[in-house]
């Protein structure tokens, strides 16, 4: 159903020509008409029926043993109802922009070209293998906007450069909150989901304060652990509000992060930087599952598309962890 990273080099030129969108492959190799639409095939939704709503709870810099050490009753309860990996690999380099882009485009930096935190559309080292007419690699937001009538998309963030690799044409909301604050974003995300309860909806809800605690105080310091616990309290308030609003039970939740950390930083290949938690819960997802199969941050957007009954574009290289699907 999905293309493996192994298969990508074999199919990339054919896939890019078939997509018919702007590509960095020399024109002599392909002759495709430029268009802004990426064709993808409809498939049977992996959860049995199409998703109503997906909320990505996205915390920056969560090291696996930090998550295990922190007191996180709300995330623990949420993930106990679904599938959780404590052995997910991130892409290299283990930095913020490369990995969030990999989550949201189900491809690594060798494909999407976002390899550093100072990436800009106007200034970068490697072009994406495929791009839309504005020059951006296609993300989950573009594919959903192309293929799902009435879909609503939102991107809430509190680290200013994070938005740079994403084409905001495919976002109904892109909201930035300053100074590591994130509670207003949580409130706005809740209202966005309530306002669009009758529409298919995908929300990326991000906070950088956990990562900044590691940089300032050291990964695994009391302050770093406290930052995770603080986030969990506010995640709990958000989940309670969703239950009160009647939009909890039909939501798929994903708990994702971009990298871990060691000492005061990250970017290398140590297990403390490269191995992170990754979880999903919601209708049709296996409950109480410890994911043991190999998993990677590139699998996130592939999984979300499959929840909506869509096969990923040929230029993506993620896979869907087979064990997460509830047996019927």
C-alpha positions in Angstrom: 0.0 0.0 0.0 2.9 2.4 0.7 6.3 2.9 -0.9 9.3 2.0 1.2 12.4 4.1 1.4 14.3 1.3 -0.3 12.0 1.6 -3.3 12.2 5.3 -3.7 15.3 5.6 -5.9 13.9 3.0 -8.3 10.6 4.9 -8.7 11.4 8.5 -8.1 11.9 9.6 -11.7 8.9 7.7 -12.9 6.8 9.0 -10.0 7.9 12.6 -10.5 7.0 12.5 -14.2 3.6 10.9 -13.2 3.0 13.6 -10.7 3.3 16.3 -13.4 4.6 18.9 -11.0 7.7 21.1 -10.9 10.8 18.9 -10.2 14.5 19.5 -9.7 15.2 16.6 -12.0 16.7 18.1 -15.2 14.1 18.8 -17.9 15.9 16.5 -20.3 15.1 13.5 -18.2 11.3 14.2 -17.9 8.7 16.0 -19.9 5.8 16.6 -17.5 3.3 19.4 -17.6 3.6 21.7 -14.6 0.5 21.7 -12.4 -0.2 22.4 -8.7 -2.1 19.2 -8.1 -0.6 15.9 -6.8 -2.7 12.9 -7.9 -3.1 10.2 -5.2 -5.2 7.1 -5.2 -8.1 6.5 -2.9 -7.7 3.5 -0.6 -9.7 1.8 2.1 -9.2 3.9 5.3 -6.9 2.0 7.7 -9.3 2.6 10.6 -12.3 1.2 8.8 -13.9 4.6 7.9 -12.5 7.9 7.1 -11.1 10.0 9.9 -13.1 12.9 11.1 -10.4 14.8 12.9 -6.6 14.4 13.6 -4.8 16.4 16.3 -1.0 16.2 16.4 0.2 16.9 19.9 3.7 18.0 19.1 6.3 18.6 21.8 9.8 19.6 20.8 12.9 17.7 22.1 11.3 14.8 24.0 13.9 12.2 24.8 12.4 8.7 25.5 13.8 8.3 29.0 12.7 11.8 29.8 9.2 11.0 28.9 9.4 7.8 30.9 10.7 9.7 34.0 8.3 12.6 33.8 4.9 12.3 35.5 2.5 12.5 32.5 -0.8 11.0 33.6 -2.8 12.7 30.8 -0.6 11.5 27.9 -0.3 8.1 29.6 -4.0 7.7 29.7 -4.4 8.9 26.1 -1.8 6.6 24.7 -3.0 3.6 26.8 -6.1 3.8 24.6 -4.0 3.5 21.5 -0.5 2.4 20.2 2.8 3.8 21.5 6.3 3.3 20.3 9.2 4.1 22.6 11.8 3.2 20.0 11.0 5.5 17.1 14.0 6.8 15.1 14.3 10.3 13.9 15.9 11.4 10.6 19.4 12.9 10.4 20.3 15.5 11.2 18.6 15.3 14.5 17.5 18.9 14.5 14.1 20.6 14.6 13.3 21.7 11.1 14.5 18.5 9.4 12.4 16.3 11.6 9.1 18.2 11.8 9.2 18.5 8.0 9.8 14.8 7.8 6.8 14.2 10.1 4.6 16.3 7.9 5.8 15.2 4.5 6.7 11.6 5.2 10.1 12.0 3.6 13.7 12.6 4.8 15.9 15.6 4.2 17.4 13.8 1.2 14.0 14.0 -0.4 12.4 17.3 0.9 15.7 19.2 1.2 15.1 20.7 4.6 18.3 19.9 6.4 18.9 22.7 8.9 17.1 25.1 11.2 18.0 28.1 9.1 16.4 26.7 6.0 14.6 29.3 3.8 12.8 28.9 0.4 15.2 31.5 -1.0 18.3 30.1 0.6 19.0 26.4 1.0 21.5 23.8 -0.1 19.4 21.1 -1.7 16.2 21.5 -3.8 13.4 19.0 -3.0 13.0 16.2 -5.5 9.5 17.6 -6.3 8.0 21.0 -5.6 4.7 22.8 -6.0 4.5 25.9 -8.2 5.7 28.0 -5.3 8.8 25.8 -4.7 7.7 23.9 -1.6 7.9 20.2 -1.1 4.3 18.8 -0.8 3.2 18.2 2.8 0.2 16.6 4.4 -1.6 19.9 4.3 -1.3 20.2 0.5 -2.4 16.7 -0.3 -5.4 16.9 2.0 -6.4 20.2 0.5 -6.2 18.7 -3.0 -8.1 15.5 -2.2 -10.5 16.0 0.8 -13.4 18.3 0.1 -14.0 20.8 2.9 -10.9 19.8 4.9 -9.7 22.4 7.4 -6.0 22.6 8.4 -4.3 24.5 11.2 -0.7 25.0 12.3 0.0 26.4 15.8 3.6 27.1 16.7 5.7 29.1 19.1 9.2 29.0 17.5 9.1 31.5 14.7 11.2 29.8 12.0 9.2 26.6 12.2 6.7 27.8 9.5 9.4 28.5 6.9 9.3 25.1 5.0 5.5 25.1 4.7 3.4 26.6 2.0 0.8 28.5 4.0 -1.6 28.4 1.0 -2.7 25.1 2.3 -3.3 26.2 5.9 -6.6 27.7 7.0 -4.8 29.0 10.2 -1.1 29.5 10.9 -0.8 31.1 14.3 2.4 32.0 16.1 2.7 32.6 19.9 5.7 34.5 21.2 8.2 33.9 24.1 7.7 30.1 24.4 4.1 30.6 25.4 1.6 28.1 24.1 -1.6 28.2 26.1 -3.3 30.7 23.8 -2.5 28.4 20.9 -4.1 25.5 22.8 -7.2 27.6 23.3 -7.3 28.7 19.6 -6.8 25.1 18.5 -9.7 24.0 20.6 -12.0 26.7 19.2 -10.8 25.8 15.6 -11.8 22.2 16.2 -15.1 23.1 17.7 -15.9 25.6 14.9 -15.1 22.9 12.3 -16.7 19.9 14.1 -18.6 19.1 11.0 -15.6 19.3 8.6 -12.6 16.9 8.2 -9.9 18.6 10.2 -6.2 18.3 10.8 -4.4 20.3 13.4 -0.7 20.5 14.1 -0.3 21.8 17.7 3.3 22.5 18.7 5.3 23.8 21.6 9.1 24.4 21.8 9.3 25.1 25.5 10.4 21.6 26.3 13.3 21.8 23.9 14.4 25.2 25.2 14.4 23.8 28.8 16.9 21.2 27.6 19.1 23.8 25.9 19.0 26.1 28.9 19.2 23.6 31.8 20.4 20.3 30.2 18.5 17.3 28.9 17.2 15.2 31.9 17.7 18.1 34.3 14.9 18.7 36.8 13.9 21.7 34.8 13.6 19.7 31.6 11.5 17.0 33.3 9.3 19.7 34.8 8.7 21.2 31.3 7.3 17.9 30.1 5.1 17.6 33.2 3.8 21.2 32.7 2.9 20.4 29.1 1.1 17.2 30.3 -1.1 19.2 32.7 -2.2 21.6 29.9 -2.7 18.7 27.5 -5.0 17.3 30.1 -7.0 20.5 30.2 -7.3 20.5 26.4 -8.5 16.9 26.3 -11.0 17.6 29.0 -12.3 20.5 27.0 -12.6 18.4 23.9 -14.6 15.8 25.9 -17.0 18.6 27.1 -17.4 19.9 23.6 -18.2 16.4 22.2 -15.2 16.3 19.9 -13.0 13.8 21.7 -14.3 10.4 20.8 -14.2 10.9 17.1 -10.7 12.4 17.1 -7.5 10.6 16.2 -4.6 11.9 18.4 -1.0 11.6 17.6 1.8 12.3 20.1 5.0 13.2 18.3 8.3 14.8 18.8 11.3 15.7 16.6 14.4 14.6 18.5 15.9 14.0 21.9 18.9 15.6 23.4 22.1 15.1 25.3 23.9 17.6 27.5 22.8 21.0 26.3 22.1 20.1 22.7 21.3 17.7 19.9 22.0 17.1 16.2 24.2 14.0 16.5 23.5 10.2 16.3 23.5 9.2 19.9 20.5 7.1 21.1 19.6 9.9 23.4 19.1 12.2 20.4 17.9 9.7 17.8 15.2 7.6 19.7 11.9 9.2 20.7 8.3 8.3 21.5 5.6 8.2 18.8 2.0 7.4 19.5 -1.5 7.3 17.9 -5.0 6.7 19.3 -8.5 7.0 18.0 -11.3 5.1 16.2 -10.0 1.9 14.6 -6.5 2.0 16.2 -5.3 -0.9 18.3 -5.7 -0.2 22.0 -3.0 -0.8 24.7 -0.4 -1.6 22.0 3.3 -1.3 22.6 4.7 -0.8 19.0 7.7 -3.0 18.6 8.2 -2.9 14.9 10.7 -0.5 13.4 9.3 3.0 13.2 10.5 6.4 12.0 9.3 10.0 12.1 8.7 9.8 8.3 5.7 7.6 9.0 3.5 10.2 10.5 2.0 11.9 7.4 1.6 8.6 5.6 -0.5 7.3 8.5 -2.6 10.4 8.6 -3.3 10.2 4.8 -4.3 6.5 5.2 -6.8 7.5 8.0 -8.5 9.7 5.4 -8.5 6.9 2.8 -5.6 8.2 0.7 -2.5 6.6 -0.6 0.6 8.8 -0.2 2.2 10.5 -3.3 5.0 8.7 -5.0 7.5 11.3 -3.8 6.9 10.4 -0.1 8.8 7.5 1.4 7.1 6.8 4.7 5.2 3.7 5.7 2.3 2.8 8.0 3.2 0.7 11.0 1.0 -2.3 10.4 0.5 -3.2 14.0 -1.4 0.0 14.9 -4.6 -1.1 13.0 -7.2 -2.7 15.3 -8.2 -6.2 14.4 -11.8 -6.4 13.3 
